Amino acid sequence: MARKRKPLPLLENITIEAVAAEGKCITRVDEQVIFVPFCVPGDVVDLQVVKKKHKYCEAKVVRFIKKSEVRQEPMCEHFGICGGCKWQNLPYEEQIKAKQKQVEDQLTRIGKIELPEFRPIMGSVKTQEYRNKIEFGCSNKRWFTAEELAQLPQKEDDTVTSLKERHAQNAIGFHITGAFDKIYPIKKCWLMDDLCNEIRNFVFEYADSHDYTFYDLREQHGLLRNMMIRNSNTGEWMLVFQFHYDEEGDEQRALELMQQVADKFPQITSLMYVNNQKGNDTINDLELSLFKGNDHIYELMEDLKFKVGPKSFYQTNTEQAYHLYCVAREFANLTGDELVYDL
């Protein structure tokens, strides 16, 4: 007979102490370290422990008793669901302080390294629409929040079959935290130029209304699998589709979709695609096909021009990349006569 698990405790009237790693905050109860997501230092909350380990616990907030004075309203309606931004409820200046303290603690307290005085983090001027690359997953079984599930139409017999039918809705968006096969649909992401949202939403509406199959991340079938969008400070745009051809006619349907996108968005200067039959979404080992335009876009930094392809790495915050290299150049104390490797 299996042993009954002891119920995990409810902790009441707990003050959140500090920012921890990976989008969580930290507090302590009876010398036990507790990690909590989606709160900020100064919040007073009731916590439900969801995972108990020997040296720490993980918990979730079940009630806010008092919200911290440093808390801010997240700009994104999807905050707390999608697996992207973790700190929209904390002002950017506070995020920078917390990140700097984490680095300092890890080097000095954990690494036992003696450090000179820290230079403060050089924050990004832009905190919205700063990314030059973003990827969206496609799924034939979108993720629902508890509130959304409650609003779905019920069948008289709430059988397993009817539950599956209710959940079988297509989506293009981001993975939720900690789940490879759960995609939450995104209407607006604040991290990239708004044209990115227009392209993604158009692709979804066209494909969904024209009976395109969306990828099943567990069963690994379905035509529309992934899309990557890049833009550059030269005004160029790149869109790369990942398809998964299952049957005859799929390639033709993929070409029809891309023609619709090309007609709707003449701003796209590089439109590419790939048939990815692998078990993962990486494309570095696959040969891509060009549908329209060039197989690259250009980025400018001072008097240098960088050719960026679909498999290229380039710092995702274009303006901050320049500041990063300026600091590195200053630290290296270069005279202009050296041969320099960027590794």
C-alpha positions as CSV (number, residue, x, y, z in Angstrom):
1,M,0.0,0.0,0.0
2,A,1.4,3.4,-1.0
3,R,2.3,5.8,1.7
4,K,0.1,8.9,1.9
5,R,2.0,12.1,1.1
6,K,1.8,14.7,3.8
7,P,0.0,17.8,2.6
8,L,2.3,20.7,1.8
9,P,1.9,23.6,4.1
10,L,0.2,27.0,3.7
11,L,2.4,29.8,4.9
12,E,0.6,33.0,6.0
13,N,1.6,36.6,6.3
14,I,5.1,36.2,4.7
15,T,7.2,39.1,3.6
16,I,9.1,38.6,0.3
17,E,12.8,39.6,1.0
18,A,14.8,39.8,-2.2
19,V,15.1,39.0,-5.9
20,A,16.5,35.6,-6.8
21,A,17.5,34.0,-10.1
22,E,15.3,32.8,-13.0
23,G,12.4,35.2,-12.3
24,K,11.8,34.3,-8.7
25,C,12.0,36.0,-5.4
26,I,13.2,34.6,-2.1
27,T,12.1,34.6,1.5
28,R,12.9,32.5,4.6
29,V,10.6,30.8,7.1
30,D,12.2,29.1,10.1
31,E,15.6,29.1,8.3
32,Q,14.0,27.4,5.3
33,V,14.7,29.2,1.9
34,I,11.6,29.6,-0.2
35,F,11.5,30.6,-3.9
36,V,8.4,32.3,-5.2
37,P,7.6,33.5,-8.7
38,F,5.7,36.6,-9.8
39,C,6.1,38.7,-6.7
40,V,8.6,41.5,-5.7
41,P,10.5,42.4,-2.6
42,G,8.3,44.0,0.0
43,D,5.1,42.0,-1.0
44,V,3.3,40.5,2.1
45,V,1.6,37.3,1.0
46,D,0.2,33.9,1.9
47,L,2.1,31.1,0.2
48,Q,1.2,27.6,-0.8
49,V,4.3,25.4,-0.9
50,V,4.2,23.3,-4.1
51,K,7.6,21.6,-3.9
52,K,9.6,20.7,-0.8
53,K,13.3,19.8,-0.9
54,H,15.8,19.2,1.9
55,K,17.4,22.6,1.6
56,Y,14.7,24.7,0.0
57,C,11.0,25.0,-1.0
58,E,9.1,26.4,-4.0
59,A,5.8,28.1,-3.4
60,K,3.2,30.2,-5.2
61,V,1.3,33.2,-4.0
62,V,-2.4,32.4,-3.1
63,R,-3.2,35.8,-1.6
64,F,-1.7,39.3,-1.5
65,I,-2.1,40.9,1.9
66,K,-0.1,44.0,1.0
67,K,1.6,44.8,-2.2
68,S,5.1,46.3,-2.2
69,E,5.6,50.0,-2.8
70,V,8.3,49.2,-5.5
71,R,5.8,47.1,-7.5
72,Q,4.7,48.4,-10.9
73,E,1.8,47.3,-13.2
74,P,3.1,45.0,-16.0
75,M,2.7,46.5,-19.4
76,C,1.9,43.1,-21.0
77,E,-1.5,41.3,-20.7
78,H,0.3,38.0,-21.0
79,F,2.7,38.6,-18.1
80,G,2.8,35.7,-15.7
81,I,1.6,33.2,-18.3
82,C,4.0,33.2,-21.2
83,G,7.5,32.0,-20.5
84,G,9.2,35.2,-21.6
85,C,9.5,38.3,-19.4
86,K,9.9,37.7,-15.7
87,W,10.2,41.1,-14.1
88,Q,7.6,43.4,-15.7
89,N,6.2,43.9,-12.2
90,L,9.5,45.4,-11.0
91,P,10.8,48.8,-12.3
92,Y,13.8,48.5,-14.6
93,E,16.0,50.4,-12.2
94,E,15.3,47.8,-9.5
95,Q,15.9,45.0,-11.9
96,I,19.4,46.3,-12.6
97,K,20.2,46.6,-8.9
98,A,19.1,43.1,-8.3
99,K,21.0,41.6,-11.2
100,Q,24.2,43.4,-10.2
101,K,23.9,42.1,-6.6
102,Q,23.4,38.6,-7.9
103,V,26.6,38.7,-10.0
104,E,28.5,40.3,-7.1
105,D,27.2,37.6,-4.7
106,Q,28.1,34.7,-7.0
107,L,31.6,35.9,-7.5
108,T,32.4,37.0,-4.0
109,R,30.3,34.9,-1.6
110,I,30.1,31.7,-3.7
111,G,33.2,32.0,-5.8
112,K,35.4,33.5,-3.0
113,I,36.9,36.0,-5.5
114,E,38.2,39.3,-4.3
115,L,36.9,42.0,-6.7
116,P,37.7,45.7,-7.2
117,E,34.9,48.2,-6.9
118,F,32.0,47.3,-9.3
119,R,31.1,49.6,-12.1
120,P,27.3,50.0,-12.2
121,I,25.4,48.1,-14.9
122,M,24.9,50.1,-18.0
123,G,21.1,49.8,-18.5
124,S,19.4,49.7,-21.9
125,V,17.9,53.0,-23.0
126,K,15.0,51.1,-24.6
127,T,13.0,48.7,-22.5
128,Q,10.3,48.2,-25.2
129,E,10.7,47.2,-28.9
130,Y,14.5,46.6,-28.4
131,R,14.9,43.1,-29.7
132,N,16.0,42.3,-33.3
133,K,15.0,38.7,-33.2
134,I,12.1,36.6,-31.8
135,E,10.7,33.1,-32.3
136,F,7.2,31.8,-32.1
137,G,6.1,28.2,-31.7
138,C,3.0,26.8,-33.3
139,S,0.7,24.3,-31.7
140,N,-2.6,22.5,-32.4
141,K,-3.3,22.4,-28.6
142,R,-3.0,25.8,-27.1
143,W,-2.5,26.3,-23.4
144,F,-5.4,27.6,-21.4
145,T,-5.3,29.4,-18.1
146,A,-7.7,28.3,-15.3
147,E,-9.9,31.3,-16.0
148,E,-10.0,30.6,-19.7
149,L,-10.9,27.0,-19.2
150,A,-13.8,28.0,-17.0
151,Q,-15.2,30.1,-19.8
152,L,-15.1,27.4,-22.5
153,P,-18.5,25.9,-23.5
154,Q,-19.2,22.7,-21.6
155,K,-20.7,19.5,-23.0
156,E,-23.5,17.7,-21.1
157,D,-21.1,14.7,-20.6
158,D,-17.8,16.2,-19.6
159,T,-15.9,13.2,-20.9
160,V,-12.2,12.9,-21.7
161,T,-13.1,13.2,-25.4
162,S,-15.0,16.4,-25.0
163,L,-12.2,17.9,-22.9
164,K,-9.7,17.1,-25.6
165,E,-12.0,18.7,-28.2
166,R,-12.3,21.8,-26.1
167,H,-8.5,22.1,-25.8
168,A,-7.8,21.4,-29.4
169,Q,-7.4,25.0,-30.6
170,N,-4.5,26.3,-32.7
171,A,-2.0,28.8,-31.4
172,I,1.1,30.8,-32.4
173,G,2.9,32.2,-29.4
174,F,5.4,31.4,-26.6
175,H,6.0,28.3,-24.5
176,I,4.8,28.6,-21.0
177,T,7.4,28.3,-18.2
178,G,8.8,24.8,-17.8
179,A,6.8,23.1,-20.6
180,F,8.1,22.2,-24.0
181,D,4.7,21.2,-25.5
182,K,2.5,24.0,-24.2
183,I,2.1,27.2,-26.3
184,Y,0.2,30.2,-25.1
185,P,-1.2,32.4,-27.9
186,I,0.2,35.9,-28.0
187,K,-1.7,38.9,-29.5
188,K,1.0,41.5,-28.7
189,C,4.6,41.2,-27.6
190,W,6.2,44.5,-26.5
191,L,9.8,43.3,-27.1
192,M,10.0,43.9,-30.8
193,D,8.7,46.4,-33.4
194,D,4.9,46.2,-33.7
195,L,5.2,45.0,-37.3
196,C,6.3,41.7,-35.7
197,N,2.9,41.4,-34.0
198,E,1.1,42.2,-37.3
199,I,3.0,39.5,-39.2
200,R,2.4,36.8,-36.5
201,N,-1.3,37.7,-36.1
202,F,-1.8,37.6,-39.9
203,V,-0.1,34.3,-40.3
204,F,-2.3,32.8,-37.5
205,E,-5.6,34.2,-38.8
206,Y,-4.9,33.1,-42.4
207,A,-3.6,29.6,-41.5
208,D,-6.4,29.0,-38.9
209,S,-9.2,30.1,-41.2
210,H,-7.8,28.2,-44.2
211,D,-7.6,24.9,-42.3
212,Y,-3.8,24.6,-42.1
213,T,-2.6,22.0,-39.7
214,F,-0.6,23.3,-36.7
215,Y,2.2,21.3,-35.2
216,D,1.5,18.7,-32.5
217,L,4.6,19.0,-30.3
218,R,4.1,15.5,-28.7
219,E,3.0,13.5,-31.8
220,Q,5.2,15.5,-34.2
221,H,2.9,16.1,-37.1
222,G,1.3,19.2,-38.5
223,L,2.4,21.6,-41.2
224,L,3.0,25.0,-39.4
225,R,5.7,24.4,-36.9
226,N,7.7,27.6,-36.0
227,M,8.4,31.1,-37.2
228,M,11.4,33.4,-36.6
229,I,11.4,37.1,-37.2
230,R,14.4,39.4,-37.4
231,N,14.7,43.1,-38.1
232,S,17.7,45.4,-38.4
233,N,18.7,49.0,-38.0
234,T,18.9,49.2,-41.8
235,G,15.1,48.8,-42.0
236,E,15.3,45.2,-43.3
237,W,13.0,42.3,-42.1
238,M,13.6,38.6,-42.2
239,L,11.0,35.9,-41.7
240,V,11.9,32.2,-41.5
241,F,9.1,29.5,-41.5
242,Q,9.7,26.0,-40.2
243,F,7.2,23.6,-41.8
244,H,6.7,19.9,-41.2
245,Y,5.6,18.2,-44.4
246,D,3.3,15.3,-43.5
247,E,1.6,14.5,-46.8
248,E,1.4,15.3,-50.5
249,G,0.4,18.9,-51.1
250,D,1.9,20.3,-47.9
251,E,4.7,22.0,-49.7
252,Q,2.3,23.7,-52.1
253,R,0.2,24.9,-49.1
254,A,3.3,26.2,-47.5
255,L,4.2,28.2,-50.6
256,E,0.7,29.6,-50.8
257,L,0.9,30.8,-47.2
258,M,4.3,32.5,-47.9
259,Q,2.9,34.2,-51.0
260,Q,0.0,35.6,-48.9
261,V,2.6,36.9,-46.4
262,A,4.8,38.4,-49.1
263,D,1.9,40.2,-50.7
264,K,0.6,41.6,-47.3
265,F,4.0,42.7,-46.0
266,P,6.3,44.1,-48.7
267,Q,8.6,45.3,-45.8
268,I,9.9,41.7,-45.6
269,T,13.2,41.7,-47.5
270,S,14.2,38.1,-46.7
271,L,11.5,35.3,-46.7
272,M,12.8,31.8,-46.2
273,Y,11.6,28.4,-45.2
274,V,12.7,24.9,-44.2
275,N,11.0,21.5,-43.9
276,N,12.1,20.3,-40.5
277,Q,11.4,16.7,-39.8
278,K,13.6,16.5,-36.7
279,G,12.5,16.2,-33.1
280,N,13.6,19.7,-32.2
281,D,13.4,23.2,-33.7
282,T,17.1,23.9,-34.3
283,I,17.9,24.7,-37.9
284,N,21.7,24.9,-37.9
285,D,22.1,21.5,-39.6
286,L,19.3,22.1,-42.1
287,E,19.4,23.6,-45.6
288,L,17.0,26.5,-45.9
289,S,15.2,27.6,-49.1
290,L,14.7,31.2,-50.2
291,F,11.2,32.2,-51.2
292,K,11.6,36.0,-51.7
293,G,14.4,38.6,-51.5
294,N,17.8,37.9,-50.0
295,D,19.1,35.2,-47.7
296,H,20.4,37.8,-45.2
297,I,19.8,41.3,-43.7
298,Y,22.4,43.8,-42.7
299,E,23.1,45.5,-39.3
300,L,25.2,48.6,-38.9
301,M,27.5,49.4,-36.0
302,E,29.7,52.6,-36.4
303,D,31.4,52.1,-39.7
304,L,31.0,48.3,-39.8
305,K,28.3,46.4,-41.7
306,F,27.3,42.9,-40.4
307,K,25.7,40.4,-42.7
308,V,23.1,38.5,-40.6
309,G,21.7,35.2,-41.9
310,P,19.0,33.0,-40.5
311,K,21.6,31.0,-38.5
312,S,23.7,33.9,-37.4
313,F,24.2,35.1,-33.9
314,Y,24.0,38.8,-33.3
315,Q,23.3,40.5,-29.9
316,T,19.5,40.7,-29.7
317,N,19.5,44.3,-28.4
318,T,21.0,46.2,-31.3
319,E,21.7,49.5,-29.5
320,Q,23.0,47.8,-26.4
321,A,25.3,45.7,-28.5
322,Y,27.1,48.8,-29.5
323,H,27.5,49.9,-25.9
324,L,28.8,46.4,-25.0
325,Y,31.5,46.6,-27.6
326,C,32.4,50.1,-26.5
327,V,33.1,48.9,-23.0
328,A,35.0,45.9,-24.2
329,R,37.1,48.2,-26.5
330,E,37.8,50.5,-23.5
331,F,38.8,47.6,-21.2
332,A,41.1,46.1,-23.9
333,N,42.9,49.5,-24.3
334,L,43.4,49.0,-28.0
335,T,45.7,51.2,-30.1
336,G,44.3,50.2,-33.5
337,D,47.3,48.0,-34.5
338,E,46.2,44.8,-32.9
339,L,44.5,41.7,-34.6
340,V,41.4,41.1,-32.5
341,Y,39.3,38.0,-32.3
342,D,35.7,38.2,-31.1
343,L,35.2,34.7,-29.5
